[in-house]
Amino acid sequence: MNLKAKICVSSTSSMADEKLQISMQGLTAHASVTLKMEVTTDEGYLFKSFGRFKADSSGDVDLSRDQSYGGSYRGIDQMGLLCSLEPSAEIVQRFPRYHKIDVTKPMKFSLSLYNIDVTSMEDLNQLQSDGKLEEFESCEFERWFMKPGFKIEPKTYEKDGFFGTLFLPPGEGPYPGVIVMFGGYPGLLEFKASLLASHGFASLALAFHGPNMGNFFFEDDVPCADLGYFKTAVDFMIGHPNIISSGVGLMSISFSVHIALMMATYLDHIHCVICVNGYIWNLHMRYLLGDKRMEAEDYGFFKKVQRGMEVEDGTNVRHDVYTKISVSHLHSLEGKGLIPFYNKKNIGYMMVAGLEDQCLPADHYADVFKILLEDAKHPNFEVHKYVGAGHLIEPPYGPVNKITRLHGKAMMWGGEKVAHTVAQEDSWPKQIAFLFRNIVGRGSNL
């Protein structure tokens, strides 16, 4: 191999939802090489991927032009190494989740070039362990989830009445406000809100259950939640001097989807709601708002979830814990689970559904969602379905989290490697444009 061979990355410091150009130059013409990527998450989990490439007559390889002949992915994919990252062999059975915890620090990636054609990660690891793998060239780059100069305002339950973090772009604004919620993950995840801020939003990452939070509780053995907790967060946003005061958007996934629809139905100042792979009626919680009580369909549902969602030996397939509810049955649940969000004609709705969701029947719920809105002659909604996508559809250019641990248990979320990453890349700009259009009435050009 030519001693002038090098790895080129278009940016050594970029945002996590931006594309990268990765190439190799100065190789021997038509040489077969292996390029490996590694990154360690904030929780200390090592993820790896690799591709097998063949240089052209000039000794160059461009991942946006040249195919990987094997390895972690095949074919032409500019972001293939990032999107095919997998837990290293020694931690794979621990089912770690690939995500960002501390958004004030970047994820640091390394690329290593080898003058050898390796067919599997096991062989690559063995050669490295035996001291027979010579790294010909390497480089590092970092991916950020928050731009420099952005403001962070931590919020505590004790002082502010809710637990979260507000991310603000530089300047006075006012900026369109978005509240971002996750699902069953306890505590606070900020990476989606911080990325949204980089697109011109004032984004509040809002936790709603977990340690030292009193908004979820039991009343006579019935699980309850205070909808006033979410109202406090909305009121904070519209009262903030740097945020548009007319209303906010909501971004939800999984468990928080029904909460977002409850907020749209029963609270003021909601402009739009994005739902990703969630159920659309109140299954199992009694919600309180002042003197009002919103009852649920099945208060024993939590126990069914705990029994039905654990993966056995990592081979579990879709379970039947979540009912494929019909439209007629939903309408029969008035006063005991029905959320009539579709009657709010001034609120825009978007549903994103992965058709290989192994947590719940997202495809079916998206169909019911659409029928409810069509029957109500709602003027403003979108439904986007993705073949091969699983439950955890997140911002682009990261791998599918097919199985991860939640509350100490391995959970099957589903998703095919390539199809899922395509869904993430396609749906993220759609969500951003939808938020802008419904909050400020213009496209995502900030």
BELWODA-V884762 format. One line per field, one symbol per residue. psi: psi as a letter, one per 40 degrees, with the letter a starting at -180 (. if undefined). A space follows every 10 residues. Layout:
psi: ???
This chain:
psi: iheeiihhhd hehiideiii hhihieihhe ihihhiiiih ideehhiiii ihihiaeefi hheediihea bdiiahhdfd ddeeiiiide edeefihhih dgeeiihhii hhhhfihhei ddddddddde fehhhdiiii iihiehiiei ihhihiddde eihahhhhii adaiihhhhh iabehiahhe dddddddeee ihhhhhieia ifheehiihf ehhiiheddd dddddddeeh eehhediiih hiibdedddd dddddeiifh dihhhhgiie ihdehhhhhb eihhiidhee dddddddeeh hhfeeiahif dhhgiidddd defhefdhhf deegeehihh hhhhefhedi gddddddddd dddddefheg iihhihheia dghaiifiih gdhihhfeih hhdihidddd dddddddddd dddddddede fiige.
